[in-house]
Amino acid sequence: MEPRKLVFILIGIICVISIIFALYSQFYYSKPNNNNVQKIKETGKINDNDLINNFENIFLNKINYQNNNISNNNKKDYNKDLIYTSYEITEQVPNKYSINAKIPAINLNYSNITSINNDIDSTFKNKISDIIAGSKNSENQLYDVEYMGYVNSNILSLVIKATLKSGNNAQRVMVKTYNYNLTSNEELKLEQVLALKGVSKTFAKKKINETITKANVSSQSLKDLGYSVFIRDLNSNIYNIENTSTFFIGENGVLYVLYPYGNSNLTSEMDIIVF
């Protein structure tokens, strides 16, 4: 066979292969979903920012057991999940309030769990009564509450997010988390969870400081341009590991450390660090 003909044949083969590959990519390739976040994270195809940006989408008002066996736990009601919706309301009065809330409870028969459930009601459920009772004298209020629960090995985590908008005030986002060791029947602190994950306090503190500093630089730049933004106090002790109480272990064991400034300020600003 002449060399010239051989070249044309090879070029034709390459073109055919390229077309087949392009068609395969178009019709059979699909973007990864949330169920394989950890696998993607390990292979380097997703970074911390992807997990952080997806945070708003995790709230499905249920618990994800992740195939963990929890059959031997001391449930208070064996007909319900370990985390379930204990109170739900969707109610709207034009120009007064709009409420869409699902309040969770932990279904374990221990005294410290009763205290946790009471704290959840006090923080999130009682606000509903306050809004309805004060609707005659207050501005229009929008209030949403949603949650998500996870089981990772013997750790039960619950994260609850509430969004409140009152009249012309800035929107406020509040987040509370609860982490419970199903084996020792005790609430966990961040130091304990970091140790379980093999993350040193030094590394965690460094990553937290870097994230907070970077976020504050962006906020300061906006403030310098005349925007009204939340400015962090970089010297505050709220960023110390021992003082950080808002965290949870999410899907596939990803640890989320949260600084929801709306818990004590009229802001929806929140810093999220993942490990």
LUMMAR-880092 format. One record per residue: x, y, z of N, C-alpha, C in turn; chain; residue number from 0; residue in three letters. Coordinates in steps of 0.05 Angstrom, whole numbers. Atoms other than C-alpha are relative to their C-alpha. Layout:
NODE      nX      nY      nZ     caX     caY     caZ      cX      cY      cZ  ch    i   aa
NODE       X       Y       Z       X       Y       Z       X       Y       Z   A  NUM  Ala
...
***
This chain:
NODE      nX      nY      nZ     caX     caY     caZ      cX      cY      cZ  ch    i   aa
NODE      17     -24       0       0       0       0      18      25       0   A    0  Met
NODE     -16     -25       1      25      69     -18      -1      15      26   A    1  Glu
NODE      -1     -15     -25      48     111      41     -21      22       1   A    2  Pro
NODE      19     -22       1       2     167      18     -28     -10       8   A    3  Arg
NODE      26      12      -6     -60     122      20      -1      -8      30   A    4  Lys
NODE      -1       9     -28     -38      95      88      -5      24      19   A    5  Leu
NODE       4     -24     -17     -36     166     117     -29       8       0   A    6  Val
NODE      28      -7       2    -106     181      92     -18     -19      16   A    7  Phe
NODE      16      19     -16    -132     117     123       3       5      29   A    8  Ile
NODE      -5      -5     -28    -100     132     190     -15      25       9   A    9  Leu
NODE      14     -25      -7    -129     203     189     -30      -6       2   A   10  Ile
NODE      29       7       0    -198     173     173      -7     -15      26   A   11  Gly
NODE       5      16     -25    -193     124     232      -1      19      24   A   12  Ile
NODE      -1     -19     -22    -173     180     279     -26      17       1   A   13  Ile
NODE      24     -17       2    -232     223     256     -25     -16      10   A   14  Cys
NODE      22      17      -9    -281     165     267       0      -4      30   A   15  Val
NODE      -3       4     -29    -254     152     337      -8      25      15   A   16  Ile
NODE       6     -25     -13    -260     226     354     -30       5       1   A   17  Ser
NODE      29      -4       1    -332     229     331     -15     -18      20   A   18  Ile
NODE      12      19     -19    -350     166     371       3      10      29   A   19  Ile
NODE      -5     -10     -27    -318     196     434     -17      24       6   A   20  Phe
NODE      16     -24      -4    -354     262     425     -29      -7       5   A   21  Ala
NODE      28       8      -4    -421     227     418      -4     -13      27   A   22  Leu
NODE       2      13     -26    -408     185     479       0      20      23   A   23  Tyr
NODE      -1     -21     -21    -389     246     521     -26      15       2   A   24  Ser
NODE      24     -17       0    -451     283     500     -24     -15      11   A   25  Gln
NODE      25      14      -7    -503     228     511       3     -18      25   A   26  Phe
NODE      -2      19     -22    -474     183     566      14      11      24   A   27  Tyr
NODE     -13     -12     -24    -433     228     611     -20      17      15   A   28  Tyr
NODE      17     -16     -18    -470     258     670      16      11      23   A   29  Ser
NODE     -14     -12     -23    -447     304     724      -4     -16      25   A   30  Lys
NODE       3      15     -25    -435     272     792     -21      13      17   A   31  Pro
NODE      20     -11     -18    -490     279     843       9       0      29   A   32  Asn
NODE      -8      -3     -28    -490     290     918       6     -27      14   A   33  Asn
NODE      -3      26     -13    -490     215     932      29     -11      -1   A   34  Asn
NODE     -28       9       2    -417     207     911      19      23       4   A   35  Asn
NODE     -17     -23      -6    -389     272     938      27      -7      10   A   36  Val
NODE     -25       7     -12    -336     238     979      19     -13     -20   A   37  Gln
NODE     -16      13      21    -312     195     921      12      21     -18   A   38  Lys
NODE     -10     -21      18    -306     256     877      21      17      15   A   39  Ile
NODE     -19     -16     -16    -272     295     933      27     -13       1   A   40  Lys
NODE     -25      15      -2    -220     240     940      15       0     -26   A   41  Glu
NODE     -14       1      26    -205     239     866       8      28     -10   A   42  Thr
NODE      -8     -27       7    -196     314     864     -18      14     -20   A   43  Gly
NODE      18     -12      19    -255     329     819     -21      19      12   A   44  Lys
NODE      16     -19     -14    -291     370     871      16      12      23   A   45  Ile
NODE     -16     -12     -22    -262     420     920     -19      10      22   A   46  Asn
NODE      16      -9     -23    -284     451     985     -21      20      -8   A   47  Asp
NODE      19     -20       9    -319     507     949     -25     -12     -11   A   48  Asn
NODE      23      14      10    -365     458     915     -18      -9      22   A   49  Asp
NODE      15       9     -24    -386     429     982     -13      24      14   A   50  Leu
NODE      10     -24     -13    -395     499    1011     -23      12     -16   A   51  Ile
NODE      20     -12      17    -435     524     952     -26     -17       0   A   52  Asn
NODE      23      17       0    -481     464     958     -14      -1      27   A   53  Asn
NODE      10       1     -27    -495     476    1032     -30       6       1   A   54  Phe
NODE      28      -7       0    -562     509    1019     -19     -22     -10   A   55  Glu
NODE      17      20      12    -587     448     982      -2     -26      17   A   56  Asn
NODE       0      26     -15    -575     395    1036     -25      -3      18   A   57  Ile
NODE      22       2     -19    -637     411    1077     -25     -13     -12   A   58  Phe
NODE      21      15      12    -687     357    1059     -21      -9      21   A   59  Leu
NODE      19       6     -22    -723     352    1127      -3     -30       5   A   60  Asn
NODE       0      29      -5    -704     280    1139      27      -8      11   A   61  Lys
NODE     -26      10      -9    -647     236    1163      11     -19     -21   A   62  Ile
NODE     -15      17      18    -595     202    1120      16     -20      17   A   63  Asn
NODE     -13      20     -16    -574     137    1154      26     -10     -12   A   64  Tyr
NODE     -25       8      15    -520     123    1101       7     -30       6   A   65  Gln
NODE      -4      29      -4    -530      47    1111      12      -8      27   A   66  Asn
NODE      -9       7     -27    -510      51    1184     -22     -15      16   A   67  Asn
NODE      19      16     -15    -543       0    1230      -5      13      27   A   68  Asn
NODE       6     -13     -25    -578      36    1287     -23     -14      15   A   69  Ile
NODE      24      15     -10    -629     -18    1306       0      -4      30   A   70  Ser
NODE      -1       5     -29    -604     -25    1377      -3      24      17   A   71  Asn
NODE       3     -25     -15    -615      47    1397     -26       1      16   A   72  Asn
NODE      22      -3     -18    -662      65    1453     -19      22     -10   A   73  Asn
NODE      18     -20      10    -716     100    1413     -23       5      20   A   74  Lys
NODE      23      -8     -16    -772     137    1448     -25     -10     -14   A   75  Lys
NODE      23      10      16    -821     119    1392      12     -17     -22   A   76  Asp
NODE     -12      19      19    -801      57    1352     -13       2     -28   A   77  Tyr
NODE      13      -3      26    -848      77    1296      10      24     -16   A   78  Asn
NODE     -10     -24      13    -809     140    1279      30      -2      -4   A   79  Lys
NODE     -28      -1       5    -740     155    1252      15      12      24   A   80  Asp
NODE     -16     -12     -22    -682     176    1297      -3      30       1   A   81  Leu
NODE       7     -29       2    -696     247    1273     -25       2     -17   A   82  Ile
NODE      25      -2      15    -766     265    1251     -12      28       4   A   83  Tyr
NODE      14     -26      -2    -811     326    1241     -20      -1      22   A   84  Thr
NODE      18       1     -23    -845     337    1308     -22      21      -2   A   85  Ser
NODE      20     -21       3    -882     401    1287       4      12     -27   A   86  Tyr
NODE      -2     -11      27    -899     429    1219     -23      20      -4   A   87  Glu
NODE      20     -21       5    -935     492    1197       6      14     -26   A   88  Ile
NODE      -1     -17      24    -948     527    1131     -24      18       1   A   89  Thr
NODE      22     -19      -5    -989     589    1143       8      27      -9   A   90  Glu
NODE      -5     -27      11    -995     656    1110     -24      18       5   A   91  Gln
NODE      19     -21      -3   -1033     719    1128      11      24     -15   A   92  Val
NODE     -11     -22      16   -1024     773    1075       7      25      16   A   93  Pro
NODE     -10     -24     -13    -984     833    1099       5      -3      29   A   94  Asn
NODE      -5       5     -28    -975     800    1166      24     -19       4   A   95  Lys
NODE     -22      20      -2    -933     737    1162      -4     -22     -20   A   96  Tyr
NODE       0      24      16    -914     677    1120      19     -19      14   A   97  Ser
NODE     -16      19     -15    -889     616    1158       0     -27     -14   A   98  Ile
NODE      -3      26      11    -862     552    1129      22     -14      16   A   99  Asn
NODE     -20      11     -19    -829     511    1183      -5     -30       6   A  100  Ala
NODE       0      28      -9    -812     439    1199      19      -2      23   A  101  Lys
NODE     -17       1     -24    -786     431    1270       6     -29       6   A  102  Ile
NODE      -8      28      -5    -746     367    1282       2      -7      30   A  103  Pro
NODE      -6      10     -27    -737     325    1344      17     -25      -3   A  104  Ala
NODE     -16      24       0    -688     270    1362     -15     -21      16   A  105  Ile
NODE      16      22     -11    -722     204    1377      16     -20      16   A  106  Asn
NODE     -15      18     -18    -681     176    1434     -10       5      29   A  107  Leu
NODE      12      -2     -27    -704     162    1505      21       4      21   A  108  Asn
NODE     -20      -7     -20    -649     196    1545      -6      29      10   A  109  Tyr
NODE       6     -26     -12    -654     256    1591      15      23     -14   A  110  Ser
NODE     -14     -21      14    -600     295    1554     -12       6     -28   A  111  Asn
NODE      14      -5      25    -638     285    1489     -25      16       4   A  112  Ile
NODE      23     -17      -7    -700     314    1522       8      29       2   A  113  Thr
NODE     -10     -27      -2    -658     375    1538       5      12     -27   A  114  Ser
NODE      -6      -9      27    -636     380    1466     -26       7     -15   A  115  Ile
NODE      26      -5      13    -708     375    1440     -13      25      11   A  116  Asn
NODE      12     -24     -12    -730     428    1489      15      25     -10   A  117  Asn
NODE     -15     -23      11    -674     473    1464      -8       6     -29   A  118  Asp
NODE      10      -4      28    -697     462    1392     -27      14       0   A  119  Ile
NODE      26     -13      -2    -768     481    1410       2      29       9   A  120  Asp
NODE      -3     -27     -11    -746     541    1450      12      19     -21   A  121  Ser
NODE     -14     -16      20    -702     566    1393     -17       5     -24   A  122  Thr
NODE      13      -2      26    -744     552    1332     -31      -1       1   A  123  Phe
NODE      29       3      -1    -815     532    1351     -14      24      13   A  124  Lys
NODE      12     -22     -15    -829     587    1401      -1      26     -16   A  125  Asn
NODE       0     -24      17    -811     639    1349     -25       2     -17   A  126  Lys
NODE      25       1      16    -872     617    1309     -23      12      16   A  127  Ile
NODE      20     -11     -18    -917     633    1368       3      30       3   A  128  Ser
NODE      -5     -28      -3    -884     700    1376      -9      16     -24   A  129  Asp
NODE       7     -14      25    -894     718    1303     -31       2      -3   A  130  Ile
NODE      30       0       3    -968     698    1303     -12      19      21   A  131  Ile
NODE      11     -16     -21    -982     731    1370       5      30      -4   A  132  Ala
NODE      -7     -28       4    -948     796    1350      -7      11     -27   A  133  Gly
NODE       5      -8      28    -974     800    1279     -17      25      -2   A  134  Ser
NODE      16     -24       2   -1023     857    1295      16      25       2   A  135  Lys
NODE     -16     -24      -5    -968     904    1315      26       0     -15   A  136  Asn
NODE     -26       2      12    -909     881    1274      -2       3     -30   A  137  Ser
NODE      -1      -1      29    -886     888    1202      -2     -28     -11   A  138  Glu
NODE       2      26      12    -894     832    1153      25     -17       5   A  139  Asn
NODE     -23      17      -7    -850     773    1173      -1     -26     -16   A  140  Gln
NODE      -3      25      15    -825     714    1133      18     -18      17   A  141  Leu
NODE     -15      18     -18    -801     654    1173       0     -28     -11   A  142  Tyr
NODE      -3      27      11    -775     588    1145      20     -16      18   A  143  Asp
NODE     -18      17     -15    -744     530    1183       2     -27     -14   A  144  Val
NODE      -5      25      13    -713     468    1153      24     -14      13   A  145  Glu
NODE     -21      15     -14    -666     413    1176       9     -24     -16   A  146  Tyr
NODE     -11      24      12    -624     353    1157      15     -16      22   A  147  Met
NODE     -14      17     -19    -598     294    1198      17     -20     -14   A  148  Gly
NODE     -18      19      11    -541     246    1186       9     -20      22   A  149  Tyr
NODE     -13      19     -18    -514     182    1217      26      -8     -14   A  150  Val
NODE     -26       8      10    -439     170    1207      12     -18      22   A  151  Asn
NODE      -9      20     -19    -418     106    1242     -17       2      25   A  152  Ser
NODE      16      -3     -24    -440     119    1314      -6      29       7   A  153  Asn
NODE       4     -28      -6    -447     194    1308     -26      10     -14   A  154  Ile
NODE      25     -11      11    -516     226    1299       3      31      -1   A  155  Leu
NODE      -2     -29       3    -515     298    1272     -26      11     -10   A  156  Ser
NODE      24     -15       8    -572     347    1264       8      29      -4   A  157  Leu
NODE      -5     -28       6    -567     415    1230     -27      13      -7   A  158  Val
NODE      25     -14       4    -625     464    1232       5      29      -9   A  159  Ile
NODE      -4     -27      11    -630     529    1191     -26      15       0   A  160  Lys
NODE      24     -17       0    -680     585    1202       7      26     -15   A  161  Ala
NODE      -3     -25      14    -689     645    1157     -23      19       8   A  162  Thr
NODE      20     -20     -10    -725     707    1184       4      26     -14   A  163  Leu
NODE       0     -26      13    -743     770    1146     -23      16      12   A  164  Lys
NODE      21     -17     -13    -780     825    1185       0      27     -13   A  165  Ser
NODE       3     -26      12    -805     884    1146      23       7     -18   A  166  Gly
NODE     -22      -9      16    -749     924    1116      28      -7      12   A  167  Asn
NODE     -25       8     -12    -696     894    1162      15     -20     -17   A  168  Asn
NODE     -17      20      15    -639     853    1134      -9     -28       7   A  169  Ala
NODE       7      28      -5    -653     779    1126      20     -12      20   A  170  Gln
NODE     -17      12     -21    -627     738    1184      -1     -30      -4   A  171  Arg
NODE      -2      29       2    -603     666    1178      13     -11      26   A  172  Val
NODE      -9      11     -25    -595     626    1242       4     -30      -3   A  173  Met
NODE      -6      29       3    -564     556    1247       8     -11      28   A  174  Val
NODE      -8      14     -24    -559     508    1305       6     -29      -7   A  175  Lys
NODE      -7      28       6    -527     439    1305       2     -16      26   A  176  Thr
NODE      -2      18     -22    -527     379    1351      14     -25      -9   A  177  Tyr
NODE     -16      24       7    -478     321    1350       1     -19      24   A  178  Asn
NODE       4      18     -22    -490     259    1391      13     -27      -5   A  179  Tyr
NODE     -13      26       2    -449     197    1404     -20     -22       9   A  180  Asn
NODE      20      20      -5    -497     138    1399      10     -23      18   A  181  Leu
NODE     -12      21     -16    -449      92    1436       3       9      29   A  182  Thr
NODE      -4     -10     -27    -430     135    1496     -24      17      10   A  183  Ser
NODE      24     -16      -7    -497     173    1496       8      27      12   A  184  Asn
NODE      -8     -27      -9    -465     242    1501       2      19     -24   A  185  Glu
NODE      -4     -20      21    -463     306    1461      30       3      -4   A  186  Glu
NODE     -28      -2       7    -398     317    1425       8      30      -4   A  187  Leu
NODE     -12     -26       5    -353     379    1423      17      -2     -26   A  188  Lys
NODE     -16      -1      25    -314     401    1361      27     -14       4   A  189  Leu
NODE     -26      12      -5    -248     379    1393      -2     -31      -3   A  190  Glu
NODE       3      29       1    -275     308    1399      -4     -10     -29   A  191  Gln
NODE       5       8      28    -300     305    1327      26       3     -17   A  192  Val
NODE     -25      -3      15    -234     332    1300      19     -23       6   A  193  Leu
NODE     -17      23      -8    -197     278    1339     -10     -26     -14   A  194  Ala
NODE      10      24      13    -243     224    1311       7       0     -30   A  195  Leu
NODE      -7      -2      29    -228     249    1240      30       2      -4   A  196  Lys
NODE     -29      -2       3    -153     254    1254      10      27      -9   A  197  Gly
NODE      -8     -27       7    -151     329    1244      11      14      25   A  198  Val
NODE     -12     -13     -23    -104     367    1291     -13      27       4   A  199  Ser
NODE      11     -26      -7    -128     429    1327      15      22     -14   A  200  Lys
NODE     -17     -20      13     -70     467    1298      -8       4     -29   A  201  Thr
NODE       8      -2      28     -89     451    1226     -28      12      -2   A  202  Phe
NODE      27     -10       1    -163     464    1240      -1      30       5   A  203  Ala
NODE      -1     -28      -7    -148     531    1272      11      17     -23   A  204  Lys
NODE     -12     -14      22    -104     551    1214     -19       3     -23   A  205  Lys
NODE      19      -1      22    -156     534    1162     -24      19       6   A  206  Lys
NODE      21     -18      -8    -210     571    1201       9      29      -2   A  207  Ile
NODE     -11     -27       1    -167     633    1208       3      10     -29   A  208  Asn
NODE      -4      -8      28    -149     633    1134     -27       6     -14   A  209  Glu
NODE      27      -4      12    -223     627    1114     -13      26      10   A  210  Thr
NODE      12     -24     -11    -246     681    1161      14      26     -10   A  211  Ile
NODE     -15     -23      10    -191     729    1140      -6       6     -29   A  212  Thr
NODE       6      -3      29    -204     718    1066     -28      12      -3   A  213  Lys
NODE      27     -10       2    -279     730    1076      -2      29       9   A  214  Ala
NODE       1     -27     -10    -266     793    1116      12      20     -20   A  215  Asn
NODE     -12     -18      20    -222     822    1062     -20       7     -22   A  216  Val
NODE      21      -5      20    -279     814    1012     -21      18      11   A  217  Ser
NODE      21     -17     -12    -329     845    1060      10      29       3   A  218  Ser
NODE     -11     -27      -3    -283     904    1074       2      14     -26   A  219  Gln
NODE      -1     -12      27    -274     916    1000     -27      11      -8   A  220  Ser
NODE      28      -9       6    -350     921     992      -8      23      17   A  221  Leu
NODE       6     -22     -18    -355     966    1052      13      25      -9   A  222  Lys
NODE     -14     -23      10    -303    1012    1023     -13      12     -24   A  223  Asp
NODE      15     -10      23    -347    1018     961     -27      12       8   A  224  Leu
NODE      25     -12      -9    -405    1041    1004     -22     -19       6   A  225  Gly
NODE      21      19      -5    -443     976    1013      -2      -6      30   A  226  Tyr
NODE       4       7     -28    -473     957    1080       4     -30       3   A  227  Ser
NODE      -7      29      -2    -440     890    1097       8      -6      28   A  228  Val
NODE      -8       9     -26    -424     849    1158      31      -2       1   A  229  Phe
NODE     -29       1      -3    -352     858    1182       6     -18      24   A  230  Ile
NODE      -8      18     -21    -320     803    1223      20      12      19   A  231  Arg
NODE     -20      -8     -19    -280     815    1286      21     -23       1   A  232  Asp
NODE     -20      21       2    -217     776    1271      13      -7      27   A  233  Leu
NODE     -12       5     -26    -195     781    1343     -19     -13      20   A  234  Asn
NODE      20      12     -18    -258     750    1371       7     -28       7   A  235  Ser
NODE      -6      27      -8    -251     687    1411     -21     -21      -9   A  236  Asn
NODE      20      19      10    -312     656    1376      13     -19     -19   A  237  Ile
NODE     -13      17      20    -263     627    1326      19     -21      13   A  238  Tyr
NODE     -16      20     -14    -226     587    1379     -15     -27      -2   A  239  Asn
NODE      11      26       3    -237     512    1372     -19      -6      23   A  240  Ile
NODE      16       6     -23    -263     506    1443     -26      16       2   A  241  Glu
NODE      24     -17       0    -315     561    1431     -18      -4     -24   A  242  Asn
NODE      16       5      25    -340     535    1364     -20     -22       5   A  243  Thr
NODE      21      19      -7    -406     500    1376     -18      -7     -23   A  244  Ser
NODE      17       5      23    -438     501    1307      16     -16     -21   A  245  Thr
NODE     -14      18      18    -413     441    1268     -16     -25      -3   A  246  Phe
NODE      13      25       3    -438     375    1241      15     -18     -20   A  247  Phe
NODE     -12      18      19    -416     313    1204     -21      -7     -20   A  248  Ile
NODE      19       3      20    -452     310    1138       3     -26     -16   A  249  Gly
NODE      -1      24      17    -456     261    1080      28      -9      -5   A  250  Glu
NODE     -27      12       4    -397     214    1073      21      10      19   A  251  Asn
NODE     -19      -7     -20    -365     239    1136      13      28      -3   A  252  Gly
NODE     -11     -27       3    -351     311    1113      -8      16      25   A  253  Val
NODE       5     -17     -23    -344     356    1174      -3      29      -9   A  254  Leu
NODE       6     -28       6    -376     425    1167       3      16      26   A  255  Tyr
NODE      -2     -19     -22    -354     480    1215     -12      26      -9   A  256  Val
NODE      16     -23       8    -402     539    1213       3      23      19   A  257  Leu
NODE       1     -25     -16    -400     611    1237     -23      16     -11   A  258  Tyr
NODE      24     -14       9    -472     635    1226      -4      26      16   A  259  Pro
NODE       0     -25     -15    -468     708    1246     -29      10       5   A  260  Tyr
NODE      28      -6      -5    -544     713    1241     -11     -10      26   A  261  Gly
NODE       9       9     -26    -549     676    1307      -1      22      20   A  262  Asn
NODE       0     -22     -19    -534     741    1342      -1      27     -13   A  263  Ser
NODE       1     -25      15    -538     794    1287     -21      -1     -22   A  264  Asn
NODE      19      -1      23    -586     817    1233      15      -3     -26   A  265  Leu
NODE     -15       6      24    -548     784    1177      -4     -28      -9   A  266  Thr
NODE       0      28      10    -549     723    1132      28     -10      -6   A  267  Ser
NODE     -28       7       5    -473     723    1129       8     -25      16   A  268  Glu
NODE      -9      24     -13    -442     656    1146      26     -10     -12   A  269  Met
NODE     -24      13      10    -373     625    1140      -1     -30       5   A  270  Asp
NODE       1      29       0    -367     551    1125      28     -11      -6   A  271  Ile
NODE     -26      13       5    -304     510    1132      -5     -30       1   A  272  Ile
NODE       5      29       1    -302     436    1112      27     -15       3   A  273  Val
NODE     -24      17      -5    -254     381    1133      -7     -28     -10   A  274  Phe
***
